[in-house]
Amino acid sequence: MKRRAFLKNTTASGLGLFMPIPASMLMTENITQVTILHTNDVHSRIDPFPMDGSRNAGRGGAARRASIIERVRSQEEHVILLDSGDIFQGTPYFNYFGGELEIQLMKMMKYDASTIGNHDFDNGIDALVTQMKKAGFPMLNCNYDYSDNGLAEVTKEYKVIQKGEVKIGVFGVGIKLEGLVPKKLIGTTVYNDPISRAQKTADKLKNELKCDLVICLSHLGYKYDSSYVSDVKLASNTKNIDIILGGHTHTFMKSPDLQRNLEGEPVIINQVGWAGLMMGRLDLKFEKNKPGKCLSCENLFVQ
C-alpha cells in the first residue's frame, strides 16, 4: 500500500460522518474492506446510564455495544475491535468484582486488543495480571518496561492482524504514570518516552513486518495546552503511523482529526468520549496493487 495516497484519499473523503459502505458493494476478488471498531475509557460502565433526566440518561451499556458489534460483524467480513484503555474504575461493578466482569464482557465481544490506561492499575499489578490472563486478547504497550514484574507475561508491544490480503500492525502507548497512579500500584513499572518508542515500533511494523496499515492505541490524551505528550504531538513527531485511536482525555469527537507527521503526511486521530457512550467506526478499502483509502468514518452514540 502507498501510504501517501492512502491518506490523500482519506482527506478527500472529508472524514465526515458518512453512512458505512456495505461490503457487498465492494465485492471483487481484488478488493478488501476492513472495518475498525473502537472504544476508550469505558470505565466499568456495564449498564446504561440511569433514566434520571440527565444528559446521558438511558444511553450506553455493554449489551447495546455488543449488539452494535454483532450487527457490524454480520454485515462486514473483516472487522477489528480495539480499545484504548481505562477499562476499569467508575462504577461499583469494579469495586465488587475487581475488573473480572469488564474483562469477561470484552472477551465475549471478541476484542482483538487493548492498551493499558492509568486506571487499569487501580487494583495493583497482581490484580491486573490475574484479569489479563483470562482476557483472550492482549494488552499492548511499547513504552512501559515491565521486565521486573508480572505484567511482562500478559502484555505485548504490538500485534499483527491479517484480514484478507491486508496486514495490520497494532501497538500501544501509555501516559506517564507518576502523579496519576500511586507508586505501590505500579510497582517497578518504568515509563519511557512514548514518541521514541512509538517510532521504533511503527518502523518495525511498517518496514520489517511489511504491514499495510499501522494503528496506535494511545492512552496519552488527545491534546494539551502544556508540554505533555499527546496524540497530536505523537502524530506530528513520528512517521509510519497511519491511525491513532486515543483515550484518557474523554474527548467526544464528531469526526476524526487529521494531523501531519514528520514527513508532512496525514495521520488520522480519533477518540470517542468515555463510559461506552460512543463507538468509533472506520471503513477502509484496500485494492490489490493500488493505494488504499478510507471510505467513511462514523462516531456513533450507543443508545
C-alpha positions in Angstrom: 0.0 0.0 0.0 1.3 3.5 -0.8 0.7 5.4 2.4 0.7 8.9 0.9 -2.1 8.0 -1.5 -4.0 6.2 1.2 -4.2 9.3 3.4 -4.7 11.6 0.5 -7.8 9.7 -0.4 -8.8 9.8 3.3 -8.5 13.6 3.3 -10.6 13.8 0.1 -13.4 11.9 1.9 -13.7 14.7 4.4 -13.5 12.5 7.4 -17.2 13.2 7.9 -20.0 11.2 9.5 -20.8 9.1 6.4 -23.0 6.1 6.2 -20.8 2.9 6.2 -20.5 1.3 2.7 -21.7 -2.3 2.7 -19.0 -4.8 1.8 -21.4 -6.3 -0.8 -20.9 -3.1 -2.9 -17.2 -3.7 -3.0 -17.0 -7.4 -3.6 -14.4 -8.2 -6.1 -11.5 -10.6 -5.7 -9.0 -7.7 -5.7 -10.7 -5.5 -3.0 -10.6 -5.9 0.8 -12.7 -3.7 3.1 -11.5 -3.6 6.7 -13.8 -2.1 9.3 -12.2 -0.9 12.6 -14.5 -0.5 15.6 -13.0 1.1 18.7 -13.8 2.3 22.2 -11.9 4.1 25.0 -12.3 4.9 28.7 -15.3 2.7 29.2 -14.6 2.9 33.0 -16.7 -0.1 34.1 -19.9 1.3 32.7 -21.7 -2.0 32.3 -25.3 -0.8 32.5 -26.8 2.2 30.5 -26.9 5.4 32.4 -30.0 5.6 34.7 -33.2 7.2 33.5 -32.8 10.2 35.8 -33.4 13.0 33.3 -29.7 13.7 32.9 -28.0 14.4 29.5 -26.9 10.7 29.2 -30.0 9.1 30.6 -30.6 5.7 29.0 -27.5 5.8 26.9 -24.6 3.3 26.7 -24.3 -0.1 28.3 -22.4 -3.2 27.4 -25.4 -5.1 26.0 -26.1 -2.3 23.4 -22.4 -2.1 22.5 -22.3 -5.9 22.0 -25.4 -5.6 19.7 -23.8 -3.0 17.5 -20.6 -5.1 17.2 -22.7 -8.2 16.4 -24.6 -6.3 13.7 -21.5 -4.9 12.1 -19.8 -8.3 12.0 -22.9 -9.8 10.4 -22.6 -7.2 7.6 -18.9 -7.0 7.1 -16.3 -9.8 6.6 -13.2 -8.1 8.0 -13.8 -6.4 11.4 -11.3 -5.4 14.0 -12.3 -4.4 17.5 -9.9 -2.3 19.6 -9.8 -0.4 22.9 -7.6 2.4 24.1 -7.5 1.8 27.9 -9.2 2.7 31.2 -11.3 -0.4 31.1 -11.6 -0.3 34.9 -12.9 2.1 37.6 -16.0 4.1 37.6 -18.9 2.0 38.9 -19.5 -0.4 41.8 -19.0 -3.3 39.4 -15.3 -2.7 39.5 -15.2 -2.3 43.3 -17.1 -5.6 43.8 -15.7 -7.8 41.0 -12.2 -6.3 40.7 -12.4 -6.0 36.9 -13.4 -9.5 36.1 -16.8 -8.6 34.7 -15.4 -6.0 32.4 -12.7 -8.3 31.0 -15.2 -11.2 30.5 -17.6 -9.0 28.6 -14.8 -7.8 26.4 -13.8 -11.4 25.8 -17.4 -12.2 24.9 -17.4 -9.3 22.4 -14.1 -10.7 20.9 -11.9 -7.7 21.3 -8.7 -8.1 19.3 -6.5 -5.9 21.5 -6.5 -3.1 24.1 -3.9 -0.8 25.5 -3.4 0.0 29.2 -4.9 3.1 30.8 -3.7 4.6 34.1 -6.9 3.4 35.9 -6.3 -0.2 34.8 -3.6 -0.2 37.6 -6.2 0.8 40.3 -6.2 -2.7 41.9 -2.4 -3.1 41.5 -0.3 -5.1 39.2 -1.1 -8.5 40.6 -4.8 -8.0 40.1 -4.3 -6.7 36.6 -2.2 -9.7 35.7 -4.9 -12.0 37.1 -7.6 -10.5 34.9 -5.5 -10.3 31.8 -4.7 -14.0 32.0 -8.5 -14.5 31.5 -8.9 -12.0 28.7 -8.2 -13.9 25.5 -6.9 -10.6 23.9 -3.6 -8.9 24.5 -2.8 -5.6 26.3 -0.4 -3.7 24.0 2.2 -1.2 25.2 5.6 -0.4 23.9 6.7 2.4 26.3 6.3 0.8 29.7 9.0 -1.5 31.0 7.6 -4.5 32.9 10.7 -6.6 33.0 10.8 -6.7 36.8 7.1 -7.5 37.4 4.3 -9.9 36.3 2.9 -7.7 33.5 5.6 -8.8 31.2 3.9 -12.2 30.7 0.5 -10.7 29.8 1.4 -7.7 27.6 2.9 -7.3 24.2 4.4 -4.3 22.3 2.4 -5.0 19.2 0.1 -7.4 17.4 -0.2 -8.2 13.7 -3.6 -9.0 12.4 -4.3 -10.4 9.0 -7.6 -9.5 7.3 -7.9 -11.0 3.8 -5.0 -9.6 1.8 -4.3 -6.8 4.3 -1.8 -7.0 7.1 -2.5 -4.6 10.0 0.0 -3.8 12.8 -1.4 -2.6 16.1 0.6 -1.3 19.1 0.0 0.7 22.2 1.5 3.7 24.2 0.6 4.9 27.7 0.7 8.1 29.7 3.3 9.0 32.3 2.0 7.3 35.5 3.9 9.3 38.1 1.4 11.6 39.7 -1.6 9.7 38.3 -1.2 6.3 39.9 0.3 5.6 43.4 3.7 4.0 43.3 2.6 1.0 45.2 0.1 0.2 42.4 2.5 0.3 39.5 5.4 -1.3 41.4 8.6 -1.5 39.2 6.9 -0.4 36.0 9.1 2.1 34.2 7.7 4.9 31.9 9.7 5.5 28.7 9.3 8.3 26.2 6.3 7.3 24.1 7.4 9.2 21.0 10.7 7.4 20.5 9.3 4.0 21.5 6.3 4.5 19.2 8.6 5.4 16.3 10.7 2.3 16.8 7.7 0.1 16.9 6.0 1.7 13.9 9.2 1.4 11.9 9.3 -2.3 12.7 5.7 -2.9 11.8 5.9 -0.9 8.5 9.4 -1.7 7.3 10.3 -5.1 8.8 6.9 -6.8 9.1 5.5 -5.1 6.0 2.2 -4.1 7.5 -0.2 -2.3 5.1 -1.7 -0.3 8.0 -0.2 0.7 11.3 -2.6 1.6 14.2 -1.5 3.1 17.5 -3.7 2.6 20.6 -2.9 5.6 22.7 -3.7 6.4 26.3 -1.8 9.7 26.1 -4.8 12.1 25.7 -5.9 14.0 22.5 -4.1 17.4 23.1 -3.0 19.7 25.8 -2.0 23.4 26.3 1.1 22.2 28.2 4.2 20.2 27.2 2.6 16.9 27.9 2.9 14.3 25.2 -0.5 14.0 23.4 -1.9 12.2 20.4 -1.4 15.4 18.3 2.3 15.6 19.4 2.8 11.9 18.8 1.4 12.3 15.2 3.5 15.3 14.4 6.7 13.9 15.8 6.7 10.4 14.2 6.2 8.7 10.8 4.8 5.3 9.7 1.7 5.6 11.9 -1.5 5.7 9.9 -4.1 5.9 12.6 -4.1 6.9 16.3 -7.1 5.7 18.4 -6.9 7.7 21.6 -8.1 7.8 25.2 -7.6 9.4 28.6 -9.0 12.9 27.9 -12.5 11.6 27.3 -12.8 13.7 24.1 -16.1 13.4 22.2 -15.1 13.8 18.6 -17.8 14.4 16.0 -15.3 13.2 13.4 -11.6 12.3 13.4 -8.9 14.9 13.4 -6.2 14.9 10.7 -2.6 15.9 11.7 0.6 16.0 9.6 3.5 13.7 10.6 7.3 14.3 10.3 7.1 13.8 6.5 4.1 16.0 6.0 1.7 13.1 5.6 -1.7 13.0 7.3 -2.4 10.9 10.4 -6.0 10.1 11.5 -6.7 10.7 15.2 -10.0 9.6 16.7 -11.4 9.3 20.2 -15.0 8.5 21.4 -15.5 10.1 24.8 -16.0 7.9 27.8 -18.3 5.4 29.6 -19.1 3.5 26.4 -21.4 6.2 25.2 -19.9 6.1 21.7 -18.2 3.7 19.4 -15.9 4.7 16.6 -16.1 3.1 13.1 -13.6 3.5 10.3 -14.2 1.7 7.0 -11.0 1.2 4.9 -10.7 -0.1 1.4 -7.6 -1.8 0.0 -7.3 -2.8 -3.6 -4.6 -5.2 -4.7 -1.6 -3.3 -6.3 -3.4 0.0 -5.8 -3.4 2.6 -3.0 -5.9 2.1 -0.1 -8.4 4.7 1.0 -10.7 5.5 3.9 -14.3 5.1 2.7 -16.0 6.5 5.8 -15.6 7.5 9.5 -18.5 7.4 11.8 -18.7 8.0 15.6 -21.9 6.6 16.9 -23.8 7.0 20.1 -24.6 3.7 21.8 -28.3 4.0 22.5 
